[in-house]
Amino acid sequence: MESVITKKKAYGIIEKFSKAKVLVVGDIMVDHFIWGKVSRISQEAPVPVVDVQKDNLMLGGCANVLNNICSMGGMAYGTGVVGADDTGERLRKELRKRHIDTQGLIVERNRPTTLKTRIIAHGQQVVRFDRENRASVNTVSTGKIIGYIEKRVRDGLGAIVISDYSKGVITGALLDGIRRAVSGRSIVVCVDPKHHDFSLYHGFDVITPNHHEAERALGIEDMHGDRVGKDPGIRKAVQNLLTRHGIKSLLVTRGEEGMSLFERNGGIVHTLFPTKAREVFDVTGAGDTVIGVFALSMASGATFREAAALANHAAGIVVGKIGTATVSREELKKSL
C-alpha cells in the first residue's frame, strides 16, 4: 500500500493541518477513568474491592474527535448538547484549554452531560457505569446547533464530522439542516455512524463504520481478512449501497486488520495495510482518531485514499495507548 501516498506527499498534507478548519457535530461525552488495585473481596458481597490510586477525566465521543483534530494542530470547532451540571462545566474548561471554541455547546437543563465511568484495576476494566439520556434532544437545541453550523460554514470550513453515538443529538432534522448548510459549498462531510440504516446519511461524502456496523448495513456476515478484498459479493454490495444513497466512499475500520476503503464507481476494493501488532491494543476512541485525522486530511487537500492512509497510520499509534488517547503531528510523521 506504499503507492497510496508518498512520504513527501504525506508530509505536505500534514504541514497544512494548521490552516485547516474542521467542525465536529454530535454526541459530546466525558470519559472518567478510575485506576486502582484489587487485593481483597468485599465482605458485603462477592465483588472485588478496588483501592483507588488515581482518577482522571478525558474527552469522549464527539469531544474526543475534537481533541484528535486539535492535537494534530488543526482548527477545531464543535457543537452538541451538554447538561447544566458540573461535568458539562469541566468539559467546557477542558475544551478551552485546547483553544477550542465552546459557543457551539448547547445546554439542556433537563438532561445530564453524558458521563462514562470506567474502573480499571491491574490494567483490566472491572466495571463501567454510564450517566446519560439517550432520548432525542429537543427541537430548540437542534435549531441552535444548525444555526451554529450555518455560521461556521461561512468561515471557510474544509470539513464537517458527524459523530453519531446514538445519544440523541443526531436526528433526521439535524442531518437535513447540515445538507442545506453545505449545499453548493466544497465542504467534505464525514460520518461516524451508529445506525445501520445508511439512508439517514444520504448524500454525504464518507461513512466510517467499524466492521460490525458495516456488516449490519450491508447484510454481510464476515468482513474480516482476505475476504474483504477478494469477495466480489462484498464489492457489489458496497457499490450498490454507495450508489443508492449517494455516498462517495465507505471507510471500514477492522480492528487489528487495519481499514478498507471503498470508493463509489471505483470498481476496486482498496485494502489498507493492517495496523502493526502491538503489545498493547486498546481500541477505545480509535474510531474518533480515524475520522478526525481523515477529515483533517481531506480539509488539507488530500484525496480519499491519501486521507485513509494517514488515518490508518494514526490509528496504528493510538491503539498502542491505554484509554481514550490522541496522536500528535510529530508522532504521525515519525510513523511514516
C-alpha positions in Angstrom: 0.0 0.0 0.0 3.1 2.2 -0.2 1.9 3.6 -3.5 -1.2 5.2 -1.9 0.8 8.1 -0.6 4.5 9.0 -0.7 6.3 10.3 2.4 6.8 13.6 0.7 3.1 14.0 -0.1 2.1 12.9 3.4 4.4 15.5 5.0 2.9 18.1 2.7 -0.6 17.3 3.8 0.4 17.3 7.5 2.0 20.7 7.1 -1.3 22.1 6.0 -3.2 20.8 9.1 -2.6 24.1 11.0 -4.6 26.0 8.4 -7.4 23.5 8.0 -10.8 24.1 9.7 -13.0 21.2 10.8 -16.3 21.4 12.5 -17.5 18.4 14.6 -21.1 17.9 15.4 -22.5 15.1 17.5 -22.8 13.4 20.9 -20.5 15.0 23.4 -19.3 12.8 26.2 -16.8 12.7 29.1 -14.8 9.5 29.9 -14.0 9.2 33.6 -11.2 6.6 34.4 -10.7 5.4 38.0 -7.4 3.5 38.4 -6.7 1.2 41.3 -5.7 -2.2 42.6 -7.6 -5.2 43.9 -6.2 -7.2 46.8 -9.4 -8.4 48.6 -13.1 -9.4 48.2 -15.8 -7.4 49.8 -17.5 -8.9 52.9 -20.7 -7.4 51.8 -21.0 -9.2 48.5 -18.8 -11.4 46.3 -17.2 -8.5 44.5 -13.7 -7.1 44.3 -12.7 -4.1 46.4 -10.8 -1.6 44.3 -8.3 0.6 46.2 -8.3 3.8 44.1 -4.9 5.1 43.2 -5.9 7.9 40.8 -8.6 9.1 38.5 -8.9 11.4 35.5 -11.4 12.9 33.1 -10.9 12.6 29.4 -12.8 14.0 26.4 -15.0 11.3 24.8 -17.4 10.9 21.8 -17.7 14.0 19.7 -15.3 15.8 22.1 -12.6 13.2 21.5 -12.8 13.8 17.8 -12.3 17.5 18.5 -9.3 16.6 20.8 -7.7 14.5 18.0 -8.0 17.3 15.5 -6.7 19.8 18.0 -3.7 17.5 18.9 -2.8 17.4 15.1 -2.7 21.2 15.1 -6.0 21.7 13.2 -8.5 24.4 13.9 -11.4 22.6 15.5 -15.0 23.7 16.1 -17.6 21.7 18.0 -21.3 21.7 18.6 -23.6 19.4 20.5 -25.6 19.2 23.8 -24.4 19.2 27.4 -26.2 19.4 30.7 -26.3 22.2 33.2 -24.1 20.3 35.5 -20.5 20.1 36.9 -19.5 17.6 34.2 -20.6 19.9 31.5 -18.6 22.8 33.0 -15.5 20.7 33.4 -15.8 19.7 29.8 -16.1 23.3 28.7 -12.9 24.1 30.6 -11.1 21.2 29.0 -12.1 22.4 25.5 -11.0 26.0 26.3 -7.6 24.7 27.4 -7.2 23.4 23.9 -8.4 26.7 22.4 -11.5 25.0 21.0 -14.5 27.3 20.6 -17.3 26.4 23.1 -20.0 28.6 21.6 -21.5 25.6 19.9 -22.2 23.8 23.2 -25.9 23.9 23.8 -27.2 23.5 27.3 -30.3 21.4 28.0 -31.2 21.7 31.7 -33.4 18.6 31.8 -30.6 16.1 30.7 -27.2 15.3 32.0 -23.9 15.6 30.3 -23.1 12.1 29.1 -20.5 10.6 31.5 -19.0 7.1 31.2 -17.1 6.0 34.2 -14.6 3.0 33.9 -12.9 1.4 36.9 -9.6 -0.1 35.9 -7.7 -2.5 38.2 -4.3 -4.1 37.2 -4.8 -2.9 33.6 -8.3 -4.6 33.3 -11.7 -2.9 33.2 -13.7 -4.1 36.2 -16.9 -2.3 35.5 -18.3 0.7 33.6 -21.3 2.8 34.5 -23.0 5.4 32.4 -24.9 8.6 33.3 -26.8 9.7 30.2 -30.1 10.4 28.4 -30.4 8.8 25.0 -33.7 10.4 24.0 -33.5 12.9 21.1 -32.6 16.4 22.0 -35.4 19.0 21.8 -36.1 20.9 18.6 -34.9 24.2 20.1 -31.4 22.6 20.7 -31.4 21.2 17.2 -32.2 24.6 15.8 -29.4 26.2 17.7 -26.9 23.6 16.5 -27.9 24.2 12.9 -27.6 27.9 13.4 -24.1 27.4 14.7 -23.2 25.2 11.8 -24.5 27.8 9.3 -22.4 30.4 10.9 -19.2 28.3 10.7 -19.6 27.2 7.1 -19.3 30.8 6.1 -15.9 30.9 7.8 -14.0 28.7 5.3 -14.6 25.2 6.7 -12.8 22.4 4.9 -14.7 19.5 6.5 -17.6 18.6 8.9 -17.5 15.5 11.0 -20.9 14.0 12.1 -20.1 11.9 15.2 -23.1 9.7 16.0 -23.1 7.8 19.2 -26.8 7.4 19.4 -27.2 9.7 22.4 -29.9 11.9 20.9 -28.1 14.7 19.0 -28.0 13.2 15.5 -31.6 13.4 14.2 -33.1 13.5 10.7 -33.9 17.2 11.2 -30.2 17.9 12.1 -28.9 15.9 9.1 -31.3 17.8 6.8 -30.0 21.1 8.3 -26.4 20.1 7.6 -27.3 19.2 4.0 -28.8 22.6 3.5 -25.8 24.4 5.1 -23.2 22.7 2.9 -25.2 22.8 -0.3 -23.2 24.4 -3.1 -20.0 24.5 -0.9 -16.9 22.4 -1.3 -17.0 21.1 2.3 -16.3 17.4 2.9 -18.8 15.7 5.2 -17.6 12.6 7.1 -20.0 10.5 9.2 -19.1 8.1 12.0 -22.4 6.2 12.0 -24.3 4.4 14.7 -27.4 3.4 12.8 -27.2 0.5 10.3 -29.7 2.3 8.0 -27.2 4.3 6.0 -30.1 6.0 4.1 -30.0 8.5 7.0 -26.7 9.7 5.7 -27.7 10.2 2.1 -25.5 12.5 0.0 -22.6 12.8 2.4 -19.0 12.1 1.3 -17.7 9.3 3.5 -19.1 7.0 6.1 -16.6 5.3 8.6 -18.3 2.3 10.3 -16.4 -0.4 12.1 -16.7 -3.9 10.5 -19.7 -4.8 12.8 -21.6 -1.7 11.7 -20.7 -2.3 8.1 -21.8 -5.9 8.2 -25.2 -4.9 9.6 -25.7 -2.2 7.0 -24.7 -4.4 4.1 -26.3 -7.6 5.3 -23.0 -9.4 5.2 -21.8 -11.8 8.0 -18.0 -11.6 7.7 -15.8 -8.6 6.6 -12.6 -9.9 8.1 -9.4 -10.9 6.5 -8.8 -11.6 2.8 -12.5 -11.8 2.1 -12.8 -8.0 2.1 -10.5 -7.7 -0.9 -11.4 -10.8 -2.8 -15.1 -11.5 -2.4 -16.9 -9.9 -5.4 -20.2 -10.1 -3.4 -18.8 -7.7 -0.8 -17.7 -5.3 -3.6 -21.0 -5.4 -5.3 -23.0 -4.9 -2.1 -20.8 -1.9 -1.2 -21.1 -0.3 -4.6 -24.9 -0.8 -4.6 -25.1 0.9 -1.1 -22.9 3.8 -2.1 -24.8 4.4 -5.3 -28.3 4.0 -3.8 -27.5 6.5 -1.0 -25.3 9.0 -3.0 -22.3 8.4 -0.7 -18.9 8.8 -2.2 -16.9 6.4 -0.1 -17.0 3.9 2.7 -14.1 3.5 5.1 -14.4 0.4 7.2 -12.2 0.0 10.3 -11.4 -3.7 11.1 -9.5 -3.6 14.4 -6.1 -5.3 14.2 -6.6 -5.9 10.5 -6.5 -2.2 9.7 -9.0 -0.5 7.4 -10.6 -0.9 4.0 -11.6 2.0 1.7 -14.4 1.5 -0.9 -14.9 4.3 -3.4 -18.1 4.7 -5.4 -17.7 3.8 -9.1 -14.1 2.8 -8.3 -14.7 -0.8 -9.1 -11.9 -1.8 -6.7 -11.7 -2.5 -3.0 -8.7 -0.8 -1.5 -7.5 -2.7 1.5 -5.1 -0.7 3.6 -2.1 -2.4 5.3 -3.1 -3.7 8.7 -2.1 -1.9 11.8 1.1 -3.3 13.2 0.8 -5.8 16.1 1.2 -4.1 19.5 1.9 -5.4 23.0 -1.0 -3.1 24.0 -4.0 -3.0 21.7 -6.8 -0.7 23.1 -9.4 0.4 20.6 -11.0 2.8 23.0 -11.5 6.0 20.9 -9.7 4.7 17.9 -12.6 5.4 15.6 -12.5 9.0 16.8 -8.9 9.2 15.8 -9.6 7.7 12.4 -12.4 10.1 11.4 -10.7 13.1 13.0 -7.4 12.6 11.0 -9.3 11.6 7.9 -11.4 14.8 7.9 -8.4 17.0 8.8 -6.5 15.4 5.9 -9.4 16.0 3.4 -9.6 19.6 4.6 -5.9 19.9 3.9 -6.3 18.8 0.2 -5.8 15.0 0.5 -7.7 12.5 -1.7 -9.8 9.8 -0.1 -7.0 7.3 -0.4 -4.4 9.6 1.0 -6.6 10.6 3.9 -7.4 7.0 4.6 -3.7 6.1 4.6 -2.9 8.9 7.1 -5.8 7.9 9.3 -4.6 4.3 9.3 -1.2 5.4 10.5 -2.7 7.5 13.2 -5.0 4.6 14.3 -1.9 2.3 14.5 -0.4 4.7 17.0 -3.4 5.3 19.2 -4.3 1.6 19.7 -0.9 1.3 21.4 -2.1 3.7 24.2 -4.3 2.8 27.1 -7.7 4.6 27.3 -9.1 7.4 25.2 -5.9 8.8 23.5 -4.8 11.1 20.8 -1.9 11.4 18.3 0.3 14.3 17.7 1.7 15.5 14.3 5.2 14.5 15.4 4.1 11.0 16.2 2.3 10.7 12.9 5.4 12.0 11.0 7.6 9.5 12.9 5.3 6.6 11.9 5.8 7.5 8.3 
